[in-house]
């Protein structure tokens, strides 16, 4: 591999490692935050093939699928803006697989937890019923 490609690959891996660490920290903070609000965590980083869910929690006999978005600032927009229509469809399809796989018989809801790191502090915003499954 030419030296310039090796340096580029190393820089890319370093960025991805930091990005993944930040995402994991965000999910940890979101899980603790929701537990403090009385939610019980059923699953974290649930995967089934290409389907994945950040957090699956329950409260008051409702299963809640939580998308966690963590950013180091808002100069590129609010973290919630990263939850596009395409991402919503993927979350809903994943939630459907989760419900079927685990034979869950509860109402379902879709929330977003937005976390922004500013001055070393994590600012958490919990948006309940952030979106509804699209009609197809």
MIDRENMI-370383 format. One line per 5 residues: number of its first residue (from 1); for each residue x, y, z of N, C-alpha, C. Coordinates in Angstrom, 2 decimals, padded with zeros to 5 digits. Example, Ala and Ser with C-alpha at 12.3 -4.5 7.8 and 13.67 -1.06 7.14 Angstrom:
<sites>
1> 013.19/-005.69/007.80/012.30/-004.50/007.80/013.20/-003.30/007.80; 012.85/-002.25/007.08/013.67/-001.06/007.14/012.90/000.03/007.87
</sites>
This chain:
<sites>
1> 000.85/-001.17/000.00/000.00/000.00/000.00/000.90/001.24/000.00; 000.62/002.19/-000.88/001.41/003.42/-000.90/001.28/004.16/000.44; 002.35/004.83/000.88/002.33/005.50/002.18/001.17/006.48/002.37; 000.82/007.24/001.31/-000.27/008.21/001.48/-001.60/007.51/001.72; -001.81/006.32/001.14/-003.03/005.56/001.39/-003.05/005.01/002.80
6> -001.91/004.58/003.29/-001.83/004.06/004.67/-002.17/005.16/005.66; -001.68/006.37/005.43/-001.98/007.49/006.33/-003.47/007.82/006.27; -004.05/007.84/005.06/-005.48/008.11/004.91/-006.31/007.05/005.63; -005.94/005.79/005.46/-006.66/004.69/006.11/-006.59/004.82/007.63; -005.42/005.17/008.16/-005.25/005.33/009.61/-006.10/006.49/010.11
11> -006.12/007.62/009.38/-006.94/008.76/009.78/-008.42/008.39/009.77; -008.83/007.64/008.77/-010.23/007.21/008.68/-010.58/006.30/009.84; -009.71/005.35/010.16/-009.96/004.45/011.29/-010.00/005.22/012.61; -009.13/006.19/012.77/-009.13/006.99/013.99/-010.44/007.75/014.12; -010.91/008.37/013.03/-012.19/009.08/013.05/-013.31/008.12/013.40
16> -013.35/006.97/012.74/-014.41/006.00/012.99/-014.37/005.50/014.42; -013.19/005.29/014.97/-013.08/004.82/016.35/-013.66/005.87/017.29; -013.31/007.15/017.09/-013.85/008.22/017.92/-015.36/008.32/017.76; -015.83/008.21/016.53/-017.26/008.29/016.23/-018.01/007.16/016.94; -017.47/005.94/016.86/-018.11/004.79/017.50/-018.10/004.92/019.02
21> -017.00/005.43/019.57/-016.91/005.63/021.02/-017.95/006.65/021.47; -018.07/007.75/020.74/-019.06/008.77/021.08/-020.47/008.19/021.02; -020.76/007.42/019.99/-022.07/006.78/019.86/-022.37/005.85/021.02; -021.37/005.06/021.43/-021.55/004.14/022.55/-021.77/004.92/023.84; -021.01/006.00/024.05/-021.21/006.83/025.23/-022.62/007.41/025.24
26> -023.08/007.86/024.09/-024.42/008.40/023.98/-025.48/007.38/024.34; -025.32/006.16/023.87/-026.29/005.11/024.19/-026.25/004.76/025.67; -025.07/004.76/026.27/-024.96/004.53/027.72/-025.71/005.61/028.50; -025.49/006.86/028.11/-026.13/007.99/028.79/-027.65/007.93/028.59; -028.09/007.62/027.38/-029.52/007.53/027.10/-030.17/006.42/027.94
31> -029.51/005.28/028.03/-030.07/004.16/028.81/-030.20/004.56/030.28; -029.17/005.17/030.84/-029.22/005.61/032.24/-030.30/006.66/032.44; -030.38/007.61/031.53/-031.39/008.66/031.59/-032.80/008.06/031.62; -033.06/007.13/030.72/-034.39/006.51/030.64/-034.68/005.66/031.88; -033.68/004.97/032.38/-033.87/004.18/033.61/-034.25/005.11/034.77
36> -033.63/006.27/034.83/-033.96/007.24/035.88/-035.39/007.76/035.74; -035.92/007.73/034.52/-037.30/008.16/034.28/-038.30/007.01/034.44; -037.82/005.86/034.90/-038.72/004.73/035.18/-038.86/003.71/034.07; -038.06/003.81/033.03/-038.11/002.83/031.94/-037.23/001.63/032.30; -037.61/000.47/031.82/-036.79/-000.73/031.97/-036.17/-001.03/030.61
41> -034.86/-001.23/030.58/-034.17/-001.52/029.33/-034.32/-003.01/029.01; -034.89/-003.31/027.86/-035.03/-004.69/027.41/-033.84/-005.13/026.57; -033.37/-004.23/025.71/-032.27/-004.56/024.81/-031.50/-003.31/024.44; -030.21/-003.52/024.16/-029.34/-002.46/023.66/-028.63/-002.99/022.43; -028.56/-002.18/021.39/-027.89/-002.57/020.14/-028.39/-003.91/019.62
46> -029.70/-004.08/019.58/-030.29/-005.32/019.09/-030.07/-005.40/017.59; -029.64/-006.57/017.14/-029.38/-006.78/015.72/-030.00/-008.10/015.25; -030.47/-008.05/014.01/-030.99/-009.25/013.36/-030.74/-009.04/011.86; -029.69/-009.66/011.35/-029.31/-009.41/009.96/-028.89/-007.96/009.81; -029.53/-007.26/008.87/-029.23/-005.84/008.65/-030.10/-004.92/009.50
51> -030.98/-005.51/010.29/-031.86/-004.71/011.13/-031.16/-004.43/012.46; -031.35/-003.21/012.98/-030.76/-002.91/014.28/-031.57/-001.83/014.99; -031.54/-001.90/016.31/-032.23/-000.93/017.17/-031.25/-000.49/018.25; -031.21/000.82/018.53/-030.30/001.32/019.56/-030.72/000.86/020.95; -031.93/001.21/021.34/-032.45/000.84/022.65/-033.89/000.37/022.52
56> -034.22/-000.66/023.27/-035.61/-001.09/023.39/-035.92/-001.05/024.89; -036.91/-000.24/025.24/-037.27/-000.06/026.64/-038.76/-000.27/026.81; -039.19/-000.37/028.05/-040.62/-000.51/028.32/-040.99/000.30/029.55; -042.22/000.80/029.51/-042.77/001.52/030.65/-044.28/001.56/030.46; -045.01/001.32/031.54/-046.48/001.37/031.50/-047.06/000.47/030.41
61> -046.51/-000.72/030.28/-046.98/-001.72/029.32/-046.92/-001.24/027.87; -045.92/-000.40/027.58/-045.66/000.07/026.22/-044.20/-000.26/025.90; -043.97/-000.88/024.76/-042.59/-001.11/024.33/-042.18/000.12/023.50; -041.01/000.64/023.83/-040.55/001.87/023.19/-039.23/001.60/022.46; -039.20/001.92/021.18/-038.01/001.77/020.37/-037.35/003.14/020.30
66> -036.12/003.22/020.81/-035.46/004.51/020.97/-034.26/004.60/020.03; -034.29/005.63/019.20/-033.14/005.95/018.36/-032.32/006.99/019.10; -031.03/006.72/019.28/-030.15/007.63/020.01/-029.23/008.32/019.01; -029.21/009.65/019.06/-028.34/010.43/018.19/-027.45/011.31/019.06; -026.14/011.14/018.92/-025.17/011.88/019.72/-024.27/012.69/018.80
71> -024.06/013.96/019.15/-023.22/014.84/018.35/-022.32/015.65/019.28; -021.22/016.13/018.74/-020.30/016.95/019.53/-020.63/018.44/019.40; -021.70/018.77/018.75/-022.13/020.14/018.60/-023.29/020.20/017.64; -023.80/021.40/017.43/-024.96/021.55/016.54/-024.64/022.35/015.28; -023.34/022.58/015.04/-022.98/023.36/013.85/-023.41/022.70/012.55
76> -023.60/021.39/012.56/-024.07/020.67/011.37/-025.55/020.31/011.49; -026.24/020.94/012.45/-027.66/020.69/012.63/-027.92/019.94/013.92; -029.16/019.88/014.26/-029.60/019.17/015.47/-029.49/017.66/015.24; -029.10/016.90/016.24/-029.00/015.45/016.05/-030.28/014.81/015.54; -031.43/015.34/015.95/-032.71/014.78/015.51/-032.87/014.84/014.00
81> -032.25/015.85/013.38/-032.35/015.99/011.93/-031.73/014.80/011.18; -030.90/014.04/011.86/-030.27/012.87/011.23/-031.24/011.69/011.11; -032.40/011.80/011.74/-033.41/010.74/011.64/-034.30/011.08/010.43; -033.86/010.59/009.29/-034.52/010.85/008.02/-035.69/009.89/007.80; -036.47/010.14/006.75/-037.57/009.22/006.41/-037.04/007.81/006.15
86> -035.91/007.73/005.50/-035.31/006.41/005.22/-034.94/005.71/006.53; -034.34/006.45/007.47/-033.97/005.88/008.76/-035.21/005.46/009.54; -036.27/006.26/009.47/-037.52/005.90/010.14/-038.05/004.58/009.61; -038.05/004.40/008.30/-038.52/003.13/007.72/-037.68/001.96/008.22; -036.35/002.16/008.32/-035.48/001.09/008.81/-035.76/000.77/010.27
91> -036.00/001.80/011.08/-036.31/001.59/012.50/-037.63/000.83/012.64; -038.63/001.26/011.89/-039.95/000.61/011.95/-039.85/-000.85/011.51; -039.12/-001.13/010.44/-038.94/-002.52/009.99/-038.19/-003.34/011.04; -037.21/-002.74/011.68/-036.47/-003.43/012.73/-037.36/-003.70/013.94; -038.18/-002.71/014.29/-039.10/-002.87/015.42/-040.10/-003.99/015.15
96> -040.59/-004.06/013.92/-041.51/-005.12/013.54/-040.84/-006.49/013.71; -039.60/-006.61/013.26/-038.87/-007.87/013.43/-038.67/-008.19/014.91; -038.35/-007.18/015.70/-038.14/-007.38/017.14/-039.43/-007.87/017.81; -040.55/-007.25/017.48/-041.84/-007.63/018.06/-042.18/-009.07/017.70; -041.98/-009.42/016.44/-042.30/-010.79/015.99/-041.35/-011.81/016.63
101> -040.07/-011.50/016.64/-039.06/-012.42/017.18/-039.28/-012.67/018.67; -039.64/-011.63/019.40/-039.82/-011.75/020.86/-041.27/-011.95/021.28; -042.15/-012.07/020.29/-043.59/-012.31/020.55/-044.14/-011.31/021.57; -043.92/-010.04/021.29/-044.35/-008.97/022.19/-045.79/-008.58/021.86; -046.60/-008.50/022.92/-048.00/-008.11/022.77/-048.25/-006.86/023.62
106> -047.69/-005.74/023.17/-047.86/-004.46/023.84/-048.00/-003.38/022.78; -048.54/-002.26/023.19/-048.52/-001.10/022.30/-047.06/-000.72/022.09; -046.77/-000.09/020.95/-045.41/000.31/020.63/-045.36/001.81/020.38; -044.17/002.36/020.63/-043.94/003.79/020.42/-042.51/003.99/019.94; -042.28/005.09/019.23/-040.96/005.40/018.71/-040.50/006.74/019.28
111> -039.40/006.71/020.02/-038.83/007.90/020.65/-037.45/008.17/020.08; -036.99/009.39/020.28/-035.61/009.75/019.95/-034.99/010.38/021.19; -033.77/009.98/021.49/-032.99/010.67/022.51/-031.84/011.36/021.78; -031.82/012.67/021.91/-030.80/013.51/021.28/-029.81/013.94/022.35; -028.53/013.73/022.07/-027.48/014.10/023.02/-026.46/014.97/022.31
116> -026.21/016.13/022.89/-025.20/017.04/022.34/-024.15/017.26/023.41; -022.88/017.08/023.03/-021.77/017.31/023.94/-021.31/018.75/023.74; -021.40/019.55/024.81/-020.94/020.94/024.76/-020.15/021.23/026.03; -018.94/021.71/025.85/-018.06/022.04/026.98/-017.91/020.85/027.94; -017.83/019.66/027.38/-017.64/018.47/028.20/-018.89/017.96/028.88
121> -020.01/018.64/028.70/-021.28/018.25/029.30/-022.17/017.59/028.25; -022.93/016.59/028.67/-023.87/015.92/027.78/-025.27/016.50/028.03; -025.84/017.11/027.00/-027.18/017.67/027.11/-028.15/016.70/026.45; -029.08/016.20/027.23/-029.99/015.14/026.79/-031.38/015.70/026.56; -031.96/015.35/025.41/-033.35/015.68/025.12/-034.07/014.40/024.71
126> -035.17/014.10/025.40/-035.96/012.90/025.11/-037.25/013.35/024.41; -037.42/012.89/023.19/-038.61/013.23/022.41/-039.49/011.99/022.35; -040.57/012.02/023.11/-041.50/010.89/023.12/-042.39/010.97/021.87; -042.76/009.81/021.36/-043.56/009.70/020.15/-043.02/010.62/019.06; -041.73/010.46/018.79/-041.03/011.32/017.84/-041.54/011.15/016.41
131> -042.02/009.95/016.11/-042.58/009.70/014.77/-043.50/008.50/014.85; -044.33/008.40/013.82/-045.25/007.28/013.69/-044.80/006.43/012.50; -045.14/005.15/012.51/-044.78/004.33/011.35/-045.44/004.88/010.09; -044.68/004.99/009.01/-045.27/005.49/007.76/-046.30/004.53/007.20; -047.31/005.07/006.58/-048.34/004.25/005.94/-047.82/003.85/004.57
136> -047.85/002.56/004.30/-047.33/002.09/003.01/-048.40/001.45/002.19
</sites>
